[in-house]
Amino acid sequence: MNVEKKIAALGEGLLDLDDAARERLAIDDERLLTALHMFSKIGDQPQLRVLSGAVLAAGTFAGSDRLVRAGARMMLAHELATAAKDAIKDEVDRKRPRSADNRDDHKPRKGEHQSKKMTSFPSGHSAGAIAVARAFSREFPEYEPDAIGAALLIAASLIPRRSHYPTDIAAGLTLGLAAEKAIDLLWDAAGMDRRSETT
């Protein structure tokens, strides 16, 4: 099998995964959907910016360099993840699960639209949530399982809401982790930890 056929087969397999998730994990209960919606909003841009700013402010007022560093890392990682996500969304059209009528509808295509229903790939909530969680855990490794777990739950909650496909979420998580790692490398290169006292 040549490379093109292998890539095509992989693509079809991923679409099969997305189709299965769309059918099996969809929820119709309005109360549960409302609860999932409220929970998943934690991963939205304004909420993550407020959270990052709150950690930074708490560190400033409490005199904790560790909290200040965590808040700064969170803000930087979130903004880079968001910028990267926006750049990809500009280049890729993909109907969200709740808007797709058939398999062909949710295949990624060259970007031509800006509407929310046409920009499913990648998941911005997933990218932002995991970037912020990983950035926080750089300063507070003792809370890493909780922070990463919360980010993964936020990402997973988008599937039953039919906001994103699993492949959107996987791409968002990968993007968020890459963005946070880039910030971590820049942070170390700039010697940011040496510029503050460890508390």
N, C-alpha and C positions, 0 to 999 in steps of 0.2 A: 504494500500500500504506500503510495507516494505521500509527501508531506501535505499537499493540499487536501487530499482525501482524509488524512488523519485529522487535520484541523477542522474540516467540515463535520466529521464524525463526532469530534469533541464538542463542537458547537451544538449539534443536534442533541447530544447527551445532556448538555447544560440546559437546553430548552425543555427537554423532557423533565428535568428536575424542577424547573420553574413551573411547568404545567402541573406537575403532581402537587407541588406546594400550594399553588393557587386553588386547586380543587379541594385538597384535603384539609388545609388549615384555615380556610375562609370561615369567618364567624358572621352570623346574621343577627345575633342577639344585640339589640340596640344598647342596652345597659352595659354589657361587656365591651362593646365597641367604644362607647363613650369613655369607659374607664381606661381602656388601652390607649385611646387617643390622648387623654390627659397625661398618662404616664409617659408616652413616647414624646410628648412636647418638651420634656426635660432635655432631650437631645437637640432641640431647635437652637438656631443661632443666638437669638436674644437671651434665652435662658442660660446657655453655656457662657455667654459673655458676662452676664450678671454673676454667675457662680464664680467664674475666674476672677472677676473684679472684687467680689466679696472676700475671697481667700486672700487676695493681695491687700485689701483694706484691713482685714482682720490682723494680718501680719504686721502691718504698719502701726496700727493702734496698740497691738499687744507687744510690740517690740520684738517680734519673732522673725529673724532673718530667714528661717526655714520656711515659714508660711509665705513670706514675701517672695522668695524664690519659687515656691510652688505656684503661686498665683501668676507670676510673670511667665513661667514655663507654660502654664495652662493657656494663657491668653495668646502667646506666640504660636503654640502648636495648633490651637483652634483656628487662628486666622490663616495660617499656612494651609491647613487642611481644607478650609472653606474656599480659599483662592484656587487651590488645585481642583477641588470638586466643581467649582463654577466653570473653570476652563474646560474640563471634560464635558460637562453638560452642554456647553456651547457647541461642541463638536459632535455630539451623539443625541439622536432622537430615539426615544423608546417610550411607548405608551405604558402607563402604570397599569397594574393588574386590574384595578377596578374599572378602567376605561377600555381595556382590550376586549375585543369581541371574538378573536380567534388567535390561533398560534402565530400567524403571520403578523398580527398587530404588535406583538411584543418582541419582535426581532429588532435589534439595534440597527439604526440607519444613520446616514450622514446628517448632522445637525442642521435643521432649518427652522426650528420652532423654539419659542421661549416659554410657552405656556406650561404650567405645572403638570398637567396631565400628560404632556409629551416629553418630560425630562425626568424619567425614572432612574436613569443610570448616570453616575453611581449614587448610592444613598448618602445624602449629606448628613443626616442625623447620625448614621453609623460612623462616618468619617470623623465628625466633630466629637462625638461622645467618646470614641476610643482614643482619639488624640489627647483630649483633656484628661481622661482617666490615666493614661500612661504617663503623661506629663506630671500629674499629681503624684503618682507612685514613684517617680524619680526621687522626690524629696521625702516621701513617706512610704517606703517599701513595705512597712508593716501592714499597710492598708491596701496593698496592691490587689490581692484577691477580691476584696470588696469593691474596689473602684472598677477593675476590669469586669467583674461579674455584673455590676450595674450597667456598664456600657453595653455589654453583650445582651442583657435583657432588654434594654431600650431598642437595640437593633432588631432583636428577634420579634419584638412586639409589632413591628411594621409589616410582618408577613400576614398574620391573620386579619389585619386591618386592610389588606390588599393595597397598601401604599407602595410596596416594593417587592421585587422577586428576590429569592435567595442570592442570585448572582449579583444583583445590585448591592445587596448588603455585604457580600464577600468583597466586592470591589471597594466599597466604602470603607470597610474595616482595614483593608490592605493600604488604601490611600492614607487613612488617618494615622496608621502606624508608621508609614514611611515619612509623612510630614513631621510627626513628633520626633522621629529619629534624626531627621535633618536638623531640627531645632536643637536637639540634644548635642549633636556634633558641633554646631555653630556655638552653642553655649560653652562647651568645653574649650573650643578653640579660642574663644574670647576670654577665657579664664574667669567666668562669671562667679563661680563658687569661691575663688580666692578673693574676690572683691567684697565678700560679706563674711561676717562672723557666723560660725556654726552654732546654733542654739538647740 
